[in-house]
Amino acid sequence: MNPLQLTGLQLLQAMCDGKIPPASISDTIPMRPFSVSEGQISFKVKADERHLNPLGGVHGGFAATVLDSVTGCAVHSMLEAGVGYGTIDLNIKMCRPIPQNVELLATGNVINLSKNLGISEGKIVDENGKIYAYASATCMIIRK
């Protein structure tokens, strides 16, 4: 399976189905996509002892990385084969501390997609829908 010949949606679906491995950042930040459709994606994420700041809380970079991933992947799910993207703006709101060793849900949704830009939003919530972090992102569409 050549990833460059797959649409963004096909690539992400193959990742959700375990047919191709997730991005290597998932080794550092435990996150795995489990559901994707055009313009939407969901990941399961869990911060652990590797993600702590000097005060013992989960570092804000954990949420930032997860939100960059879900907002970007939501845009990617709407792109044709061979078309890429890159984040050019990521605006994050930390609503409450991310808990350690608790599985959370991270979702991304496309707000608008044009020829050159994709705008999306993402959030990290717990099983009861309590929000931990929110982001909006702008991605540049890269056509070769």
C-alpha positions as CSV (number, residue, x, y, z in Angstrom):
1,M,0.0,0.0,0.0
2,N,1.6,3.2,-1.2
3,P,0.5,6.1,1.1
4,L,1.1,8.7,-1.6
5,Q,-1.5,7.0,-3.8
6,L,-4.2,7.2,-1.1
7,T,-6.6,10.1,-0.5
8,G,-6.2,11.6,3.0
9,L,-9.4,9.8,4.1
10,Q,-8.2,6.5,2.8
11,L,-4.8,6.9,4.5
12,L,-6.3,7.8,7.8
13,Q,-8.9,5.0,7.6
14,A,-6.1,2.5,6.9
15,M,-4.3,3.9,10.0
16,C,-7.5,3.5,12.1
17,D,-7.9,-0.1,10.9
18,G,-4.3,-0.9,11.7
19,K,-3.3,-1.5,8.1
20,I,-0.5,1.1,8.3
21,P,1.3,2.3,11.4
22,P,0.4,5.6,13.0
23,A,2.8,8.5,12.7
24,S,6.0,8.0,14.8
25,I,5.0,11.0,17.0
26,S,2.6,8.4,18.6
27,D,5.6,6.8,20.2
28,T,6.3,10.0,22.1
29,I,2.7,11.2,22.7
30,P,0.4,8.2,23.1
31,M,-2.4,8.9,20.6
32,R,-4.2,6.7,18.2
33,P,-6.9,7.5,15.7
34,F,-9.9,5.2,15.9
35,S,-12.6,6.9,13.8
36,V,-12.4,9.1,10.7
37,S,-14.9,10.4,8.2
38,E,-14.6,13.3,5.7
39,G,-13.7,16.4,7.8
40,Q,-13.7,14.6,11.2
41,I,-11.4,12.5,13.2
42,S,-11.2,11.0,16.7
43,F,-8.2,9.9,18.7
44,K,-7.7,8.2,22.0
45,V,-5.0,9.9,24.0
46,K,-3.3,9.4,27.4
47,A,-0.6,11.4,29.1
48,D,1.8,9.5,31.3
49,E,4.9,10.1,33.5
50,R,6.9,11.0,30.3
51,H,4.8,14.2,29.8
52,L,5.3,16.0,33.0
53,N,6.5,19.6,33.6
54,P,8.9,20.4,36.4
55,L,5.9,20.9,38.8
56,G,4.6,17.4,38.2
57,G,1.6,18.3,36.0
58,V,1.1,17.3,32.4
59,H,3.1,19.7,30.2
60,G,1.0,21.9,27.9
61,G,3.0,20.6,25.0
62,F,1.1,17.3,25.3
63,A,-2.3,19.0,24.6
64,A,-0.7,21.2,21.9
65,T,0.7,18.2,20.0
66,V,-2.5,16.3,20.3
67,L,-4.6,19.3,19.1
68,D,-2.1,19.9,16.2
69,S,-2.6,16.3,15.2
70,V,-6.4,16.2,15.2
71,T,-6.9,19.6,13.5
72,G,-4.3,18.7,10.8
73,C,-5.7,15.2,10.3
74,A,-9.3,16.5,10.0
75,V,-8.0,18.7,7.1
76,H,-6.0,15.8,5.7
77,S,-9.2,13.7,5.6
78,M,-10.6,16.0,2.9
79,L,-7.5,16.1,0.6
80,E,-6.9,14.2,-2.6
81,A,-4.1,11.7,-3.1
82,G,-0.7,13.3,-3.3
83,V,-1.8,16.5,-1.6
84,G,-0.3,17.5,1.7
85,Y,-0.7,20.2,4.3
86,G,1.2,22.0,7.0
87,T,0.0,23.9,10.1
88,I,0.6,27.6,9.8
89,D,-1.4,28.7,12.8
90,L,-2.5,26.9,16.0
91,N,-4.4,28.8,18.7
92,I,-4.8,26.8,21.9
93,K,-6.9,27.4,25.0
94,M,-6.0,25.2,28.0
95,C,-9.3,24.9,30.0
96,R,-8.1,22.7,32.8
97,P,-5.0,20.5,33.6
98,I,-4.7,17.3,31.5
99,P,-4.9,14.4,33.9
100,Q,-2.1,11.8,34.0
101,N,-2.9,8.1,33.1
102,V,-6.5,8.8,32.1
103,E,-7.7,8.0,28.6
104,L,-9.2,11.1,26.9
105,L,-10.9,11.7,23.6
106,A,-9.4,14.2,21.1
107,T,-11.5,15.2,18.1
108,G,-10.9,17.4,15.1
109,N,-13.4,19.0,12.7
110,V,-13.0,21.0,9.5
111,I,-14.7,24.4,9.6
112,N,-13.7,25.5,6.0
113,L,-11.6,24.1,3.2
114,S,-10.6,26.2,0.2
115,K,-8.0,25.6,-2.5
116,N,-5.1,26.9,-0.4
117,L,-6.2,26.8,3.3
118,G,-8.0,24.5,5.6
119,I,-9.5,25.8,8.9
120,S,-10.3,23.3,11.6
121,E,-11.0,23.0,15.3
122,G,-10.1,20.4,17.9
123,K,-10.8,19.6,21.5
124,I,-9.7,17.2,24.2
125,V,-12.5,15.9,26.5
126,D,-13.1,13.1,29.0
127,E,-15.7,10.4,28.8
128,N,-18.3,12.8,30.3
129,G,-17.6,15.5,27.8
130,K,-15.7,17.8,30.2
131,I,-13.3,19.9,28.1
132,Y,-9.6,20.1,28.9
133,A,-8.3,22.0,25.9
134,Y,-9.5,23.5,22.7
135,A,-7.8,24.7,19.5
136,S,-8.4,26.3,16.2
137,A,-5.9,25.8,13.4
138,T,-5.2,27.0,9.9
139,C,-3.4,24.6,7.5
140,M,-1.7,25.5,4.2
141,I,-2.7,23.0,1.5
142,I,0.4,21.9,-0.4
143,R,-0.2,20.8,-4.0
144,K,2.8,19.6,-6.0
